[in-house]
Structures are given as structure tokens and as C-alpha cells.
Amino acid sequence: MHMVTVMQRGIWAALLWPYLITGSIPLDCREEPGSLSRCLSISQEKLLDRVIQHAELIYRVSEESCSLFEEMFIPFPLQLQRNQAGFACITNALPIPSSRSEIQLISDKWLLHSVLMLVQSWLEPLVYLQTSLNHYDAAPDVLLNKTKWVSEKLISLEQGVVVLIKKMLDEGMTANQSEQGLFQYDVQPDMLESVMRDYTLLSCFKKDAHKMETFLKLLKCRQTDKYNCA
């Protein structure tokens, strides 16, 4: 019965996947030689809206990927054991607020830089995750495609946030400052360890993707209703 449910979920995800991709709003802020970034020509308000919509999609797809992975590869006792024990995410070491009171107190500048830190810290781990999932015998194409899509869209989100920082804070274009050493993948774990490690990565990324979306929406709220953004 469990496998039937997973297969049905995979079929529906495969059918709906093209509509999710085509329905997303493009966020292309790549720089071309001899020209300013493409996103500099977009108004600050529209750029923020596109960045938020991008973050929403990334969070939604990360949530679907995590659920699908959990149903296919993580037996319920291991899910329960892991949830009871708790788990450490690679971004826990970053100076990013976690409580509601801390988030409400930080400035717009730190909201944006917190999003940028989260985005950049996940670029390499998601590349590793793609490579790892390719070694799974039973990994469905929809899971592999979702992971690849999120990895590509995270790069676009990084570019959009960088341009947004320039527009809103009048700062120079921020170079890639990915946190080095947060994620180590030079040691090859055994199969069970590898599966649990990938599960933790997906779970942590889902949590951080939600943070990115929340921070950006709070920023949007401050632009329109500064005194009522609880």
C-alpha cells in the first residue's frame, strides 16, 4: 500500500512538473560582458516581487522533494528516531537570527544579507546532493529533476538578491562569498549513512528555503506597511 501511494505521488508529480516550470516567473540577473546586470533595468519593487516568487517556488519544490525522498527511502522507525534525536544543519553556524523576536529586530540590510548567506551556503551541498542521488538505483526521475531544478534556480535567486542589495542598499555588487568549510563531503559514507545524510540535507534545505522566503516577505512588508509586519 505504501509503495502504491509513493508511485501515485510520483506519477502526479511527473504530470504537474512541466506546469510548475513553465508557470514560474524568470529571474535572469546574469551579467553580460560590457553591460550592467539585466535585473538593474527592473524596478526595485518588481525585482523584489520576482525574488519572493522565486523563493516561494524553491521552498515548495524542496518540500515536495523532501517528502518524496522520505516516503521512498526512509522507513518510519528511522524517521521517528531522527526526529526525536534532532539533527544539526550545516548553516547552524551562520550568524542568522532564528527566533521571531530576533528576526523582527534586524535591519533590512541584515535580512537581505541573511538570505544571501543562506543561498550561497547551499550552492555546493546541492551539487553534491545531485551527484549522490544519481547513484540511487530506485530514485525516480521526478526527484532527480526537482533537485536539479532547485540547484539551478538557487543560482538565479543568488543573482537576484545581489542586485536587490545594490538597488536597496546602494552597495557594490556583492561577490560570491560562499561559506567554505561548512559542508565536507570528501569522506564516502556507507549506504545507510549516505541515505540519512541526503535526507538531512533535504530536510535542512527545506527549513532554510522557508527562512529565505520568510525573510524576503518580511522585507516586502516593511516596504509597504512598516509598522504592522508581525
trRosetta pair geometry for C-beta under 8 A, 3 or more apart (Angstrom, degrees):
i j d omega theta_ij theta_ji phi_ij phi_ji
1 4 5.7 -52 -151 31 32 114
1 5 6.6 33 152 -19 64 103
2 5 5.8 -56 -156 34 32 111
2 6 6.5 30 150 -17 66 106
2 71 7.4 -169 180 -171 94 89
3 6 5.5 -52 -147 38 36 113
3 7 6.2 37 154 -20 67 105
4 7 5.7 -55 -147 37 30 110
4 8 6.3 31 153 -19 65 105
5 8 5.8 -55 -148 36 30 111
5 9 6.3 31 153 -20 64 106
5 71 7.2 -112 105 -168 104 136
6 9 5.6 -55 -149 36 30 113
6 10 6.3 31 152 -20 65 106
6 68 7.6 110 -150 -150 87 69
6 71 4.9 174 -100 135 102 119
6 72 5.6 125 -155 -82 140 76
7 10 5.6 -53 -148 36 32 112
7 11 6.4 34 153 -22 65 103
8 11 5.7 -53 -149 33 32 111
8 12 6.4 27 156 -13 66 105
9 12 6.0 -58 -148 40 30 106
9 13 6.1 30 154 -20 65 110
9 68 6.5 -170 127 -107 127 89
9 71 6.9 52 47 77 156 164
10 13 5.6 -55 -144 38 30 112
10 14 6.2 32 156 -21 65 106
10 68 7.0 104 -84 -143 79 119
10 140 4.9 -110 -143 -146 134 174
10 142 5.6 170 -156 31 78 138
10 143 8.0 -48 -119 -32 101 91
11 14 5.8 -56 -150 35 29 110
11 15 6.5 25 153 -17 64 107
12 15 5.7 -56 -148 37 33 110
12 16 6.1 16 160 -7 69 112
13 16 6.1 -65 -140 46 27 100
13 17 6.0 50 157 -51 64 100
13 64 6.6 147 -122 174 124 129
13 68 6.9 2 -46 -85 168 140
13 142 4.6 102 110 174 116 152
13 146 7.8 -40 172 -54 127 130
14 17 5.7 -33 -143 2 27 122
14 140 7.8 -100 -61 159 114 124
14 141 7.3 61 -107 78 114 101
14 142 4.8 -106 -74 -74 78 124
16 19 5.5 -64 -166 41 57 112
16 20 6.2 60 142 -27 83 103
17 20 5.7 -57 -152 31 34 113
17 21 6.6 28 157 -16 67 105
17 142 6.1 -148 -58 -135 144 97
17 145 6.6 49 -169 106 150 137
17 146 7.5 -108 -123 -72 118 87
18 21 5.8 -57 -151 37 35 109
18 22 6.1 21 160 -9 71 111
19 22 6.1 -57 -137 45 30 102
19 23 5.6 26 163 -19 65 117
20 23 6.0 -63 -139 40 21 107
20 24 6.8 33 158 -39 59 101
20 57 7.3 142 179 -149 98 107
20 61 7.2 129 159 -81 146 107
21 24 6.1 -51 -159 10 29 113
21 149 6.9 -107 -96 -132 105 138
24 53 7.5 155 -155 141 73 106
24 54 7.5 77 -172 -106 112 62
24 57 5.4 47 -115 -107 117 165
24 153 7.9 -65 170 -114 160 135
25 50 5.5 -122 115 -131 128 87
25 53 5.3 38 34 104 123 146
25 54 7.3 -96 70 -61 89 77
27 39 7.6 26 -169 -91 73 125
27 50 5.0 151 -94 152 102 115
27 51 6.7 111 -132 -85 146 53
27 54 4.9 -27 -7 -72 152 141
27 153 7.9 75 49 -155 114 80
27 156 4.7 116 87 158 97 114
27 157 6.9 54 98 -81 148 48
27 159 7.4 155 138 76 94 101
27 160 4.8 -27 174 -64 125 135
28 38 5.8 -3 108 72 86 148
28 39 7.6 -178 90 -55 44 91
28 156 6.7 -51 -90 -134 44 111
28 159 7.8 -7 -169 97 29 146
29 37 5.2 19 -178 177 79 120
29 38 5.9 -146 -125 58 37 87
29 39 3.8 -17 -111 -15 99 128
29 156 7.0 124 20 -160 89 65
29 159 3.6 172 72 139 110 109
29 160 5.1 167 -16 -74 142 54
29 162 7.2 163 125 59 143 98
29 163 5.0 -132 -155 -15 139 137
30 37 7.2 -177 102 -140 17 83
30 38 6.7 27 55 6 57 115
30 159 6.2 -43 -67 -139 49 160
31 35 7.2 179 -168 82 70 74
31 36 7.4 -76 -130 175 92 27
31 37 4.8 -58 -85 -89 81 74
31 38 7.8 -157 -94 -10 37 73
32 35 4.6 11 73 48 98 116
32 38 7.5 69 -9 -50 104 92
36 40 4.6 -51 140 39 124 152
36 41 7.7 132 91 -40 116 83
37 40 5.0 112 69 -20 81 100
37 159 7.3 -178 -153 -180 133 102
37 163 5.3 -136 102 -94 149 122
37 173 7.4 143 -27 -109 131 132
38 41 6.6 -54 -178 23 47 107
38 42 8.0 40 135 -16 68 103
39 42 5.3 -47 -161 26 59 116
39 47 5.7 91 -177 -121 106 122
39 159 7.1 149 -6 138 140 95
39 160 6.2 172 -111 -117 163 64
39 163 4.2 100 91 109 128 173
40 163 6.2 -128 -66 -153 66 118
40 166 7.6 -41 -101 97 96 135
40 167 7.5 179 -125 -72 63 104
42 46 5.1 -115 177 88 102 114
42 47 4.6 125 106 -65 119 94
42 50 7.4 -20 161 7 159 141
43 46 4.6 83 60 13 90 103
43 47 6.7 -158 89 -9 42 88
44 47 5.8 -57 -144 38 28 111
44 48 6.3 29 158 -20 64 106
44 164 7.4 106 -147 -137 78 72
44 167 4.7 176 -101 150 99 133
44 168 6.2 124 -151 -71 127 79
45 48 6.0 -55 -150 34 27 109
45 49 6.6 28 151 -18 62 106
45 223 7.5 172 -108 147 82 148
46 49 5.5 -52 -150 35 35 115
46 50 6.4 34 153 -18 67 104
47 50 5.7 -54 -149 37 33 110
47 51 6.3 33 153 -20 66 106
47 160 6.6 180 -176 -163 93 94
47 163 6.6 -110 -165 106 146 113
47 164 5.7 -176 128 -88 120 89
47 167 6.7 108 59 23 152 164
48 51 5.7 -53 -146 36 32 112
48 52 6.3 34 154 -20 65 105
48 164 6.2 106 -84 -129 72 126
48 216 7.3 174 -168 -172 82 96
48 219 7.0 -134 -151 112 124 113
48 220 5.8 154 150 -92 124 92
48 223 7.2 81 109 -2 173 162
49 52 5.8 -55 -150 35 30 111
49 53 6.4 27 154 -16 65 107
49 220 7.6 94 -83 -117 58 132
50 53 5.7 -55 -146 38 32 110
50 54 6.2 37 152 -23 65 106
50 160 6.6 -133 104 -142 103 142
51 54 5.5 -53 -150 34 31 116
51 55 6.4 31 152 -18 64 105
51 157 6.7 104 -149 -143 79 74
51 160 4.5 177 -95 137 98 131
51 161 6.2 117 -144 -71 136 67
51 164 6.0 -18 -41 -50 160 146
51 216 6.0 -144 118 -147 103 140
52 55 5.7 -55 -148 37 32 110
52 56 6.3 37 151 -23 65 104
52 213 7.2 87 -155 -145 68 68
52 216 4.8 -178 -97 132 78 124
52 217 6.1 102 -138 -76 121 69
52 220 6.1 5 -69 -44 147 143
53 56 5.5 -48 -147 32 33 116
53 57 6.6 33 154 -18 63 103
54 57 6.0 -57 -153 36 30 109
54 58 6.4 29 151 -19 64 108
54 153 6.4 -171 -167 178 97 107
54 156 6.5 -132 -150 107 143 108
54 157 5.1 178 130 -92 129 92
54 160 6.5 127 31 28 159 161
55 58 5.6 -53 -146 37 33 113
55 59 6.3 33 156 -18 66 105
55 115 7.9 -57 -98 -149 140 124
55 157 6.3 105 -74 -133 73 132
55 209 7.1 171 -169 -172 76 75
55 212 4.9 -145 -144 122 122 105
55 213 4.3 171 136 -88 112 70
55 216 5.3 141 21 25 160 151
56 59 5.9 -58 -151 36 28 108
56 60 6.3 27 154 -19 64 108
56 213 5.6 101 -81 -127 55 124
57 60 5.7 -55 -146 36 31 112
57 61 6.2 23 159 -13 67 108
57 153 6.9 -95 100 175 115 160
58 61 6.2 -59 -145 41 27 104
58 62 6.1 27 156 -20 64 110
58 150 5.7 106 -144 -138 81 86
58 153 5.6 -163 -85 108 101 125
58 154 6.5 105 -131 -77 140 74
58 157 6.5 -23 -38 -49 152 149
58 209 5.2 -142 121 -149 97 121
58 212 7.3 -17 81 78 132 140
58 213 7.8 -169 64 -59 94 104
59 62 5.7 -57 -144 38 29 111
59 63 6.3 33 156 -23 64 106
59 206 7.2 91 -152 -154 67 61
59 209 4.1 169 -96 135 71 109
59 210 5.3 104 -137 -78 128 56
59 212 7.3 -165 -61 62 107 99
59 213 4.9 -37 -29 -30 147 140
60 63 5.8 -55 -153 32 28 113
60 64 6.6 26 152 -15 63 105
61 64 5.6 -52 -147 37 36 111
61 65 6.2 38 153 -22 67 106
61 146 5.3 -171 -179 -161 104 100
61 149 6.4 -94 178 93 161 119
61 150 5.4 -166 103 -73 125 103
62 65 5.6 -52 -144 36 32 113
62 66 6.3 33 156 -20 65 106
62 150 5.9 101 -71 -122 84 148
62 202 7.2 176 -170 -165 82 73
62 205 5.5 -131 -151 118 133 100
62 206 4.5 179 134 -96 109 69
62 209 4.6 136 31 12 156 162
63 66 5.9 -54 -147 35 28 110
63 67 6.4 25 156 -16 62 108
63 206 5.5 107 -83 -141 57 118
63 209 7.9 -131 -38 80 79 134
64 67 5.9 -59 -148 38 29 109
64 68 6.2 28 156 -19 66 110
64 146 6.5 -124 92 -144 108 154
65 68 5.8 -58 -146 38 28 110
65 69 6.2 28 157 -18 65 108
65 143 6.1 113 -139 -144 81 74
65 146 4.6 -172 -81 117 108 134
65 147 6.0 121 -141 -67 146 76
65 150 7.1 -71 -17 -21 153 144
65 202 6.0 -133 116 -148 101 120
65 206 7.9 -163 64 -73 92 107
66 69 5.9 -55 -146 37 28 111
66 70 6.2 31 155 -22 63 109
66 199 7.9 95 -148 -155 79 63
66 202 4.3 162 -101 146 82 110
66 203 5.7 114 -143 -82 130 54
66 205 7.8 -173 -66 66 116 91
66 206 4.8 -34 -28 -47 151 143
67 70 5.7 -55 -147 35 29 114
67 71 6.4 26 157 -17 64 107
68 71 6.0 -57 -148 37 29 108
68 72 6.2 14 159 -10 64 114
68 140 7.5 -90 170 45 128 121
68 142 7.3 -120 -156 101 165 107
68 143 5.4 -157 113 -90 134 105
68 146 7.8 111 36 33 146 155
69 72 6.1 -68 -145 44 26 103
69 73 5.8 -34 -180 30 67 115
69 74 7.2 51 132 -9 74 108
69 143 6.4 119 -70 -143 80 134
69 198 7.1 -131 -167 126 143 105
69 199 6.2 -176 131 -105 123 74
69 202 5.5 111 42 31 155 175
70 73 7.3 -80 -121 53 13 74
70 74 4.8 -46 -147 42 57 124
70 79 6.5 69 -162 -99 108 123
70 199 6.8 98 -88 -139 71 109
71 74 7.8 4 -24 46 13 83
72 138 6.8 -169 175 118 118 113
72 139 7.7 112 125 -111 153 51
72 140 7.4 -144 -95 -5 158 102
72 143 7.6 -81 19 -56 154 153
73 136 7.6 -65 -88 -139 138 139
73 138 7.9 161 -80 78 92 114
73 195 5.4 -147 161 -158 125 120
73 199 7.1 -149 93 -71 115 112
74 78 5.3 -125 -169 86 82 118
74 79 5.3 99 138 -63 118 90
74 82 7.9 -49 -163 8 132 144
74 195 7.3 171 -78 152 76 112
74 196 7.8 104 -108 -98 104 65
74 199 5.6 90 -70 -111 132 149
75 78 5.0 87 63 10 79 104
75 79 7.2 -142 100 -9 40 88
76 79 5.3 -52 -148 33 38 116
76 80 6.2 37 157 -18 70 104
77 80 5.7 -55 -148 38 32 111
77 81 6.1 32 155 -20 66 108
78 81 5.5 -51 -140 39 33 113
78 82 6.1 33 159 -20 65 108
78 196 7.3 -116 179 -96 128 106
79 82 6.0 -60 -149 37 24 108
79 83 6.3 20 156 -16 63 111
80 83 5.9 -59 -146 38 28 108
80 84 6.3 25 157 -18 64 109
81 84 6.0 -59 -148 37 27 109
81 85 6.2 16 158 -11 64 113
82 85 6.0 -62 -143 42 28 105
82 87 6.3 5 -178 -49 93 120
82 196 7.3 -170 -93 -148 133 106
82 199 7.6 -51 -140 116 173 132
82 200 7.9 -140 -162 -80 133 89
83 86 7.7 32 -177 -70 28 38
87 200 5.3 -144 174 -129 147 110
87 203 7.0 66 70 88 145 139
87 204 7.5 -112 113 -63 116 102
88 92 5.7 -77 -166 3 83 150
89 92 5.1 127 66 -37 77 92
89 200 7.6 -168 -99 168 63 93
89 204 3.6 151 -123 -135 107 123
89 207 6.7 -112 -77 65 156 134
89 208 7.1 167 172 -45 149 111
90 93 7.7 -47 169 16 46 101
90 121 6.9 -178 113 160 106 114
90 125 6.5 175 36 -71 159 150
90 182 4.8 95 169 154 103 99
90 183 4.9 8 -144 -76 155 88
90 201 7.9 16 -7 -113 120 76
90 204 6.5 100 16 142 78 158
91 94 4.9 -26 -174 7 77 122
91 96 7.1 -3 157 23 107 139
91 117 7.9 126 -149 132 112 95
91 118 6.2 42 -145 -121 154 74
91 121 5.2 114 -98 111 101 151
91 122 7.6 -29 -57 -58 126 89
91 182 6.9 34 -84 -174 50 142
91 204 7.0 153 18 170 98 115
91 208 5.6 80 33 -95 155 137
93 179 7.8 162 86 172 110 153
93 182 6.5 -158 49 -120 124 96
94 114 8.0 123 141 -143 123 73
94 117 5.4 146 -161 146 137 131
94 118 7.2 174 92 -77 168 65
94 121 6.5 -92 -62 -52 139 160
94 179 6.7 -116 -86 -52 102 158
94 182 7.8 7 -51 -111 95 141
95 117 7.9 -71 54 180 70 175
96 114 4.7 115 -127 -147 97 106
96 117 6.4 -161 -67 82 115 133
96 118 6.8 66 -95 -60 160 101
96 211 7.3 58 154 169 138 148
97 102 3.4 -169 -154 128 117 116
97 103 4.9 175 109 -70 131 59
97 105 7.7 169 -112 54 158 90
97 106 5.6 -149 -14 -28 143 134
97 110 7.9 70 -9 137 113 124
97 114 7.1 -48 23 -110 80 154
98 102 6.5 37 43 54 46 142
98 103 7.9 -107 91 -46 5 99
99 102 4.6 93 59 7 84 104
99 103 7.0 -152 93 -7 43 87
100 103 5.7 -57 -148 37 32 111
100 104 6.3 32 156 -21 66 107
101 104 5.9 -55 -148 34 30 111
101 105 6.5 24 156 -18 63 111
102 105 5.9 -66 -152 37 30 109
102 106 6.7 30 158 -30 67 103
103 106 6.3 -51 -148 20 31 108
103 111 8.0 75 -162 -102 78 94
103 214 7.6 -29 -159 133 154 117
103 215 7.3 -124 -149 -98 113 77
103 218 6.8 -143 159 -78 111 174
104 229 7.7 161 -128 98 88 95
104 230 7.4 4 -106 -119 131 57
106 110 4.1 -99 177 83 116 131
106 111 6.0 145 107 -54 112 73
106 114 7.4 54 130 -28 160 138
107 110 5.0 94 55 10 77 96
107 111 7.1 -127 102 -7 43 87
108 111 5.5 -50 -150 31 35 117
108 112 6.5 31 155 -14 66 104
108 168 6.8 -116 144 153 127 131
108 169 7.6 -174 109 -76 103 99
108 219 5.9 100 -139 -130 86 94
108 222 6.2 -153 -86 98 106 152
109 112 6.1 -61 -157 38 28 106
109 113 6.2 16 154 -10 66 112
109 169 5.6 94 -108 -108 91 134
110 113 5.5 -54 -134 46 37 107
110 114 5.8 46 158 -29 67 103
111 114 5.8 -54 -149 31 24 112
111 115 6.8 24 152 -17 60 103
111 215 4.8 171 -166 -175 87 100
111 216 7.7 152 157 -77 109 36
111 218 6.4 -136 -135 86 142 111
111 219 5.0 169 122 -71 146 107
112 115 5.8 -54 -154 33 33 111
112 116 6.4 31 150 -18 66 106
112 161 6.5 163 -166 -169 85 96
112 164 6.4 -152 -136 108 125 109
112 165 5.2 150 150 -91 138 88
112 168 6.8 174 -63 69 156 138
112 169 7.0 -144 55 -28 155 130
112 215 7.9 172 -71 147 29 119
112 219 6.8 85 -62 -103 80 151
113 116 5.4 -50 -145 38 38 115
113 117 6.3 43 153 -23 67 101
113 165 7.3 82 -71 -111 70 130
114 117 5.7 -50 -147 34 31 112
114 118 6.5 30 154 -17 63 105
114 211 7.8 -98 142 151 112 114
114 215 5.8 -149 86 -128 117 159
115 118 5.8 -58 -151 37 31 110
115 119 6.2 31 154 -20 66 107
115 161 5.5 -151 110 -131 116 144
115 212 5.1 95 -136 -136 90 79
115 215 5.1 -162 -63 91 101 139
115 216 6.2 74 -96 -58 150 91
116 119 5.7 -53 -145 36 31 112
116 120 6.1 21 161 -12 66 111
116 158 7.0 90 -139 -139 72 73
116 161 5.1 -175 -82 128 85 135
116 162 6.9 101 -118 -73 123 66
116 165 7.0 3 -53 -49 142 138
116 174 6.7 7 -165 101 156 158
116 177 7.8 48 140 50 112 106
117 120 6.2 -61 -143 42 25 104
117 121 6.1 25 160 -21 63 113
117 177 7.8 -45 -103 92 68 106
117 179 7.1 49 -164 -36 87 114
118 121 6.0 -60 -145 35 25 110
118 122 6.7 12 160 -12 61 112
118 208 5.0 -178 -163 -179 118 112
118 211 6.2 -166 -108 90 164 120
118 212 5.5 -150 92 -71 141 98
119 122 6.4 -78 -161 37 26 103
119 123 7.3 44 150 -48 64 92
119 154 5.9 172 -156 -174 86 90
119 157 5.6 -148 -126 105 135 108
119 158 4.7 172 140 -84 135 84
119 161 6.4 167 5 22 157 151
119 212 6.7 89 -61 -110 87 137
120 123 5.9 -27 -155 -9 41 116
120 158 6.2 100 -72 -122 74 125
120 176 6.3 162 -133 -159 123 75
120 177 6.1 49 144 71 169 59
120 178 4.3 -143 164 -92 98 66
120 179 7.0 116 108 -4 100 72
121 125 7.7 15 143 3 64 119
121 178 6.3 151 -86 -153 38 73
121 179 4.8 7 -104 27 96 112
121 182 5.6 -13 -155 61 105 165
121 183 7.8 130 176 -19 79 112
122 125 5.5 -67 -149 50 53 109
122 126 5.6 51 157 -26 85 108
122 154 6.2 -103 96 -163 111 153
122 205 5.9 107 -139 -119 134 100
122 208 6.6 173 -60 97 135 146
123 126 6.5 -67 -157 34 20 106
123 127 7.0 19 151 -17 59 107
123 151 7.7 97 -147 -156 53 80
123 154 6.3 -171 -94 117 68 125
123 155 6.9 82 -123 -81 109 79
123 158 7.2 7 -72 -50 121 150
123 178 5.8 -83 39 -104 121 135
124 127 5.6 -54 -152 33 38 113
124 128 6.5 39 152 -18 68 102
124 178 6.6 105 -14 175 110 148
124 183 6.0 176 95 65 111 132
125 128 5.4 -52 -151 36 37 114
125 129 6.2 41 151 -25 68 104
125 183 4.7 -136 -75 -122 101 170
125 185 7.9 148 -115 -40 64 131
125 201 5.8 -165 169 -146 118 119
125 205 7.4 -166 106 -72 126 116
126 129 5.3 -46 -144 33 37 117
126 130 6.6 46 154 -23 63 97
126 147 7.0 -178 -166 -177 89 85
126 150 6.5 -130 -149 105 139 99
126 151 4.2 175 136 -101 125 95
126 154 6.4 127 19 23 165 154
126 205 7.1 97 -81 -111 98 150
127 130 5.8 -47 -154 29 33 113
127 131 6.8 31 149 -15 62 105
127 151 6.4 117 -70 -149 58 138
128 131 5.7 -60 -155 38 34 111
128 132 6.2 32 151 -20 69 109
128 183 7.2 -154 9 147 150 132
128 185 4.9 -168 -133 -60 146 174
128 201 7.8 -132 88 -126 108 162
129 132 5.6 -54 -144 38 32 112
129 133 6.2 30 159 -18 67 107
129 147 5.9 -133 119 -164 110 130
129 151 7.9 -171 62 -71 106 121
129 198 6.1 123 -135 -137 87 89
129 201 5.4 -163 -87 121 122 148
129 202 7.3 130 -146 -64 143 79
130 133 6.1 -59 -147 37 26 107
130 134 6.6 33 154 -27 61 105
130 144 7.4 86 -145 -154 75 76
130 147 5.4 170 -90 127 75 118
130 148 5.8 84 -119 -83 125 73
130 151 6.1 -34 -46 -31 128 157
131 134 5.9 -54 -157 25 30 116
131 135 7.5 27 149 -19 59 102
132 135 6.1 -60 -168 26 38 110
132 136 7.8 46 141 -31 64 95
132 194 6.4 -168 -159 -176 118 106
132 197 7.9 -114 -153 92 162 108
132 198 5.4 -163 118 -87 140 122
133 136 5.6 -35 -162 7 50 117
133 139 5.2 137 -180 -140 87 164
133 143 6.7 -141 -168 124 139 107
133 144 5.7 177 124 -100 125 79
133 147 6.0 123 22 29 160 167
133 198 6.8 133 -68 -150 81 145
134 139 7.5 -101 -95 60 20 149
134 144 6.9 84 -83 -125 67 124
136 139 3.6 89 83 -30 124 110
139 143 5.4 -110 -174 74 88 129
139 144 5.9 93 136 -51 117 99
140 143 5.1 98 64 4 79 99
140 144 7.4 -150 100 0 44 88
141 144 5.5 -59 -149 42 39 111
141 145 5.8 38 155 -21 73 109
142 145 5.7 -53 -142 39 29 111
142 146 6.2 34 156 -23 63 106
143 146 5.8 -52 -146 34 29 111
143 147 6.5 27 156 -17 63 106
144 147 5.9 -57 -150 36 29 110
144 148 6.3 27 154 -16 65 109
145 148 5.7 -56 -146 40 31 110
145 149 6.1 35 154 -23 66 108
146 149 5.6 -54 -146 35 29 114
146 150 6.4 29 156 -19 64 105
147 150 5.9 -52 -147 35 30 110
147 151 6.4 32 153 -21 62 107
148 151 5.7 -55 -150 34 31 114
148 152 6.5 27 155 -15 65 106
149 152 6.0 -60 -151 38 30 107
149 153 6.1 20 157 -12 67 112
150 153 5.9 -61 -141 43 29 106
150 154 6.1 39 156 -31 65 104
150 205 7.8 84 151 152 145 139
151 154 5.8 -49 -150 24 26 115
151 155 7.4 29 151 -18 57 98
152 155 6.0 -53 -165 27 37 111
152 156 7.0 32 144 -13 66 104
153 156 5.3 -49 -152 38 45 114
153 157 6.2 50 147 -24 70 101
154 157 5.4 -48 -147 35 35 115
154 158 6.5 44 150 -24 64 99
155 158 5.6 -47 -152 29 33 115
155 159 6.7 32 150 -17 63 103
156 159 5.7 -54 -152 36 35 111
156 160 6.4 34 151 -19 66 106
157 160 5.6 -55 -147 38 33 112
157 161 6.2 32 156 -18 67 106
157 212 7.5 35 167 172 144 147
158 161 6.0 -58 -147 37 28 108
158 162 6.4 32 154 -23 64 107
158 176 7.7 32 167 -109 139 89
159 162 5.7 -53 -149 32 31 115
159 163 6.6 25 156 -13 64 105
160 163 6.0 -58 -151 39 31 106
160 164 6.2 34 151 -22 66 108
161 164 5.3 -52 -144 36 34 116
161 165 6.4 42 153 -25 65 99
162 165 5.8 -50 -154 28 30 113
162 166 6.9 29 148 -16 61 103
162 173 6.1 46 163 -159 111 75
162 174 5.0 -136 -134 49 93 96
163 166 5.5 -52 -154 35 38 114
163 167 6.3 35 150 -18 69 107
163 173 7.6 -4 -88 -117 55 91
164 167 5.7 -56 -145 40 33 110
164 168 5.8 11 165 -4 70 114
165 168 6.4 -63 -131 47 23 96
165 169 5.3 -28 -174 30 63 120
165 171 5.5 -43 147 55 96 118
165 174 5.8 16 77 -14 152 124
166 169 7.2 -59 -101 56 11 79
166 170 7.2 40 -175 -121 47 19
166 171 5.9 -107 -102 68 50 63
166 172 7.0 -12 -109 180 98 11
166 173 5.8 -8 -71 -82 133 60
166 174 7.8 -145 -52 -10 88 81
167 170 7.9 -12 170 -67 12 49
171 174 7.0 31 118 -55 121 92
174 177 6.9 -66 168 -6 102 114
179 182 4.5 54 109 -28 115 126
181 184 7.3 5 -156 -62 49 92
184 187 7.3 33 136 13 104 93
188 194 7.9 -9 -176 -79 66 116
189 193 3.4 -116 169 103 128 122
189 194 4.8 172 81 -60 104 71
189 197 6.0 133 30 -16 155 142
190 193 5.0 86 53 18 70 108
190 194 6.8 -130 100 -12 30 94
191 194 5.6 -57 -147 34 28 114
191 195 6.4 27 156 -19 64 103
192 195 5.8 -52 -148 34 32 110
192 196 6.4 24 156 -11 65 108
193 196 5.9 -60 -146 43 30 107
193 197 6.0 34 154 -24 66 109
194 197 5.6 -54 -144 35 28 113
194 198 6.4 26 156 -17 63 105
195 198 5.9 -57 -150 37 29 108
195 199 6.3 32 151 -21 64 108
196 199 5.4 -50 -145 36 34 116
196 200 6.3 37 154 -20 65 102
197 200 5.7 -52 -150 34 31 111
197 201 6.5 34 150 -20 63 104
198 201 5.5 -50 -149 34 35 115
198 202 6.4 34 153 -17 66 104
199 202 5.9 -54 -148 37 30 109
199 203 6.2 28 153 -17 65 109
200 203 5.6 -56 -144 40 31 111
200 204 6.0 28 159 -17 67 109
201 204 5.9 -58 -143 40 26 107
201 205 6.1 24 159 -18 64 109
202 205 5.9 -56 -144 37 27 109
202 206 6.4 32 155 -23 62 105
203 206 5.8 -52 -152 32 29 113
203 207 6.7 27 151 -17 62 105
204 207 5.7 -54 -152 36 34 112
204 208 6.3 26 154 -12 68 108
205 208 5.7 -58 -143 43 34 106
205 209 5.9 40 155 -26 68 105
206 209 5.7 -51 -143 33 27 113
206 210 6.7 30 154 -19 60 103
207 210 5.9 -56 -158 32 31 112
207 211 6.8 34 145 -20 63 102
208 211 5.2 -45 -151 31 42 117
208 212 6.6 48 149 -22 67 97
209 212 5.6 -45 -151 30 36 114
209 213 6.6 35 151 -16 64 104
210 213 5.7 -53 -149 38 34 112
210 214 6.1 35 152 -20 67 108
211 214 5.6 -57 -144 38 30 111
211 215 6.1 30 159 -20 67 106
212 215 6.1 -57 -147 35 26 109
212 216 6.4 20 158 -14 63 111
213 216 6.0 -63 -149 39 27 108
213 217 6.2 23 157 -16 65 111
214 217 5.9 -59 -145 39 28 108
214 218 6.3 29 156 -20 64 106
215 218 5.8 -56 -150 36 29 112
215 219 6.5 33 150 -21 63 105
216 219 5.5 -50 -151 33 34 116
216 220 6.5 37 150 -20 64 102
217 220 5.4 -47 -148 34 36 114
217 221 6.4 41 150 -22 64 102
218 221 5.5 -51 -149 34 34 115
218 222 6.5 37 152 -21 64 102
218 229 5.9 100 -151 169 74 125
219 222 5.7 -53 -152 33 32 112
219 223 6.8 33 150 -22 62 103
220 223 5.7 -54 -156 29 34 113
220 224 6.7 4 157 2 66 111
221 224 6.3 -77 -150 48 31 94
221 225 5.8 -51 -176 56 74 90
221 228 7.8 -116 176 90 110 64
221 229 4.0 130 125 -119 128 111
222 225 7.7 -83 -106 67 17 48
222 226 5.3 47 -158 -114 62 67
222 229 5.6 -24 -68 -49 67 164
223 226 7.8 89 -47 -70 6 80
225 228 4.7 -49 152 55 115 98
225 229 6.3 150 94 -59 87 84
226 229 7.0 -48 -162 -16 23 119
